[in-house]
Amino acid sequence: AQSVAQPEDQVNVAEGNPLTVKCTYSVSGNPYLFWYVQYPNRGLQFLLKYITGDNLVKGSYGFEAEFNKSQTSFHLKKPSALVSDSALYFCAVSPRGGNNRLAFGKGNQVVVIP
Amino acid sequence: DARVTQTPRHKVTEMGQEVTMRCQPILGHNTVFWYRQTMMQGLELLAYFRNRAPLDDSGMPKDRFSAEMPDATLATLKIQPSEPRDSAVYFCASGVPSQGSQPQHFGDGTRLSIL
C-alpha cells in the first residue's frame, strides 16, 4: 500500500526567505505525486504534480517541487515566501494516477512571518 | 471554472439526528471521493465511486454511514444516527480516471457539528 510522510508539523519562515516543505513517499511501481494547498474554510486546491519526465516541476503561485527517485522524496519549494502562502500543505501519492485512490500525508502548516 | 459543489456548507444538529450531505461533481467526472478531515486523524478517505458504483467504502463506519450516487450529478453521504464523534469537515472530490495525470478536484466541504 502507498503512503506519504510529511515529517514536520509546522514550518515557520520569514517573508522573502526560501520555503521548503518536505515529503517522502512509499509506493509500488512508478509514483504519481501531487501537492495540494488548503486555505482556511476551503477545500484542497491542486498546486502541482509529477507524473514523468523532468524531475523539477513547476506549479501555481511560484511553487515548484523536485522529484528524487533514489530518496523517494518530492519536496515542495518556493524561492521567496509570501505572507499569503500561509496555509496547510498536503503531499499525496498514487501508483495509478490522480483519479484513483490517493494516499495523503498528514499535512504541514506553513506560517510565513511578516 | 468548473467546480465541485457541496451542500450544506455548515450543519449543526443534535446527536441522534440524521445528516445528509450532498455533492455535485464536475460535469463529466465519473469518479467521486468522500473524505473526512479532523485535527486528530487528518484527511481520511471514507469511500469512492466510479460510474456511480461503489469501488471502496472500507473507510466508512458501516453501521451508521451510507454513501450513494442516485445519478451522475449527485453524490450523497448520510449519517444515521449521528454522534458527537462524527463532528468533522467532510469533503467531496471528483475526477476522471482515464486522465490519470490529472488531479482530483475538491469541493469546499461541509463542516458538521454534532451536539
Interface residues (C-beta under 8 A of the other chain):
Chain A: Y32 F34 Y36 N41 R42 G43 L44 Q45 F46 K49 I51 F90 R96 G97 G98 N99 N100 R101 L102 F104 K106 G107
Chain B: V4 T31 G42 L43 L45 Y48 D56 F91 A93 G95 V96 P97 Q99 G100 S101 Q102 P103 Q104 H105 F106 G107 D108 G109 R111
